[in-house]
Amino acid sequence: MIIVVCPGQGSQKPGFLSPWIEHPEHARRLGELGDAAGLDLVTHGTTSDADTIRDTAVAQPLIVAAGIVALHALLADGRDAYVAGIAGHSVGEITAAAGAGILTDDEAMRVVRTRGDAMAEAAAITRTGMSAVV
């Protein structure tokens, strides 16, 4: 039995996708997801600095794309039959919706790009912050 929990914003770190793009299939898929979102997610996941990937408009599509690539790797070769549940925290809910087949991968990327842009725009109007209880 596999239970999947998809992370929210704050799980990204500079270079965190570097190991993933060493695998051609993952690199190709990340590029396609970036195209769907209209962002260079390969660059953002490998060489962009912390401030760049902290920007909500970049962070949210990057996190969802990373989750989708990871889900494809995890659930390959019939392992999807063992998934008993999938959930997401905050923006991870979009990853979970794609993993559950509610959204296509491209739909998830378009939704998260719109969400990230809207949240970044709202945050620019009034000084805000985020915190987490761990």
N, C-alpha and C positions, 0 to 999 in steps of 0.2 A: 504494500500500500504506500502510495506517495501522496503527501499533502504539500502543496506549494503555497508559500506566502511571498508576495511580491512587495519589495521595499518602496518606500516613498522618498521624497526629496531629502537630500542630506547623505544618501548612501554613495554618492559619486565622489571620486577622488581623482586628482590629475593622473593620467596614464592608466586608469583602471581597466581600459579595454585593450591595452597593448598585447597581452597574451592571447586574447581572442582573435585579433586580426592576423596572427601568425597562421591560422587555419584558413585556407582560401574560401571555404564555404561560409564561414562566419564573417569574414571580411566582405564578401560579396553581399551577404544578407544585410549587414550593417550599412553598406553603401546604398542599397535599395530602400531601406527604412529611412535613411537620411534624405534620399530623393523625395520620398513621400511626404516628409516633414519640411522639405525645403531648407535643410541645414546640412552642413558637412559634419556628420556625427563621427566619422572616422577620425578626423582631426581633433574634434572636441573630446573624444574618448581616449586619445593617445597623447596629444601634445599641447592642448590648450591648458592654460594655467588655472589655478584654483578660483580666482576672481571671475574668469570667463565662464567656467562651468557652474559657478554658484548662481549666476543670473538665471532666474526662474524660466525665462524664455528659452534658454539653452538646456538647463538642468532637467526639466521635465521630459522633453523629447529624448534626451540622452539616456535617462534612467529607464524609460519605457522601452526604448530600442534595445538597451542592454538586457533587460528582462526577457524580451521576445527572443533575442538570439540565444540566451541561456535556456529558455524553455524549449526551443527547437532542438538544442543539443541534448538536454535532459530527457526529452520525450521521444527521441528518435528510436528507431528499431522496435516499435511496438510497446515501448514502456508507457506510452500514454494510456494504455489499458489499465494501468495500475494506479492512475490518479483517482483518489477518493474525494479530493476537495481542492479548491484553489481560492485564495483570497488576496486582497491587496490592502496596503495601508496608504491612504491619501492618493497620490498620483499612481501608486501601485495598483489601484483598482482598475485603471485602464489596462495595465499589463494583464491583470487577472481576467478581464473581459475578453481580451484577445486570446489568452490561453484557454479559456472556456469555449471559444468559438462564437461568442456573442458579437464580437467585432472582428473583421479581418485585420491582419497586421497593418495594412495601409490605412484602413479606417481609424485604427487606434492611433497611428502616427498623425493623422490629420486632426483628430480630436485633441490629442495632447498638445499639438502645436498651437491650436486655437486657445486651449486652456492656459498654457504657459504664457502666451502673449497677453491674454486678458489679465492674468494675475500680475505679470510684470508691469503692465500699464496701470493697474490699480495701485500697486505698491509705489509707483513713481509719484502718485498724487499726494499720498500721506506717508510719512516715515513709519515703517513697520518693522517687525522682526518675527522670528520663529523660534520656538523652543520645543523640546521634546522631553517627555517623562520616560526614563529608561529604567 
